[in-house]
Amino acid sequence: MASHDHEASVEAVRSYFDAFGEGEWERLAESPAGRVSFELHRRLLARFVRPGMRVLEVGAGPGRFTVELAALGARVVVTDLSPVQLELNAAHVAEAGAEQAVEARALADVCDLNAYGTAEFDAAVAYGGPISYAFDRAGDAVGELLRVVAPGGPVLASVMSTLGAYRQFLPGVVGLMRSYGPDATDRILHTGDLRETQPPGSGQHLCRMFRHAELVALVHAQGGRVLDALASNWGSLADPEALAELEADPALWARFLDNEEECCREPGALDGGTHLLVALARYAVR
Ligand SMILES: C[S@@+](CC[C@H](N)C(=O)[O-])C[C@H]1O[C@@H](n2cnc3c(N)ncnc32)[C@H](O)[C@@H]1O
């Protein structure tokens, strides 16, 4: 497979999210499955973030989880690679009346958080794929997230899932097989790297997806351990019509969300979502 220049990849991701703009705010709200994904991510925050915690949010985007962190009583340093996403973050967080929780906003690349000190934060959040946008430097990204958090403090992150995406986006996989040949889609299945078919400069969405076991190995290699892991999502990806029917009934929806969270933690479901959601901590001060 062709090797890709890291800086060109990062620049392509920045351009993609600058252009995607407000679409990123809609991503977790526009469909029932998106709302399930939002709820699973929100619940993981609620499980680990306590009032008064100082949190570094990396790849914060337009701020859905900045608002949630504020609601949990955290103080947040908001960062992103995309200047447009940072501006949207300021607007949406102000609109939600949560700006008092934001200590600062800054441009930052997850691979290089050297503006922040070792163990400076009580927790770090990197939801929606910052580690997936680090490509070959995903290990550096995990290492930096673990470094800035006090020992034992959680890093809460989600990455794109290779197997879940293969299943969920099968029509797209068939299209890629036709355009690029089955060897190319086999390579994506084995490396998770979409840059062969969505190269930097094409304006398409590019990222590196992971299998759960690969992500765990990456975390261990960086001196971290996994505190919690779940798919996002699982049962809710199967049938949009059935999901819409469930959502229309508040009692059934509440029950379904609890069941979904339980199913998503099963080992047999971990690789089945479009995303892998994890809570990490480092073993000791490095
Ligand atoms: C899919 S959005 C997720 C936004 C938000 N965290 C959420 O879950 O709703 C991914 C965000 O990560 C940012 N991002 C991409 N590559 C990054 C990198 N290398 N370092 C930091 N942020 C990055 C993008 O600009 C974008 O705002």
The ligand as a Gaussian input file, in Angstrom:
#p B3LYP/6-31G(d) Opt

LIG

0 1
 C      -16.054000      13.551000      14.433000
 S      -15.565000      15.044000      15.204000
 C      -15.978000      14.789000      16.904000
 C      -16.339000      16.048000      17.645000
 C      -16.762000      15.835000      19.094000
 N      -15.667000      15.346000      19.909000
 C      -17.908000      14.863000      19.168000
 O      -17.698000      13.697000      19.480000
 O      -19.038000      15.286000      18.895000
 C      -13.805000      14.889000      15.251000
 C      -13.123000      16.155000      15.703000
 O      -11.736000      15.858000      15.902000
 C      -10.972000      16.915000      15.353000
 N       -9.654000      16.373000      15.000000
 C       -9.328000      15.685000      13.890000
 N       -8.021000      15.365000      13.903000
 C       -7.519000      15.842000      15.052000
 C       -6.219000      15.860000      15.636000
 N       -5.171000      15.292000      15.025000
 N       -6.057000      16.483000      16.827000
 C       -7.107000      17.067000      17.442000
 N       -8.354000      17.099000      16.932000
 C       -8.567000      16.496000      15.758000
 C      -11.772000      17.408000      14.169000
 O      -11.407000      18.718000      13.770000
 C      -13.194000      17.289000      14.690000
 O      -13.645000      18.465000      15.308000

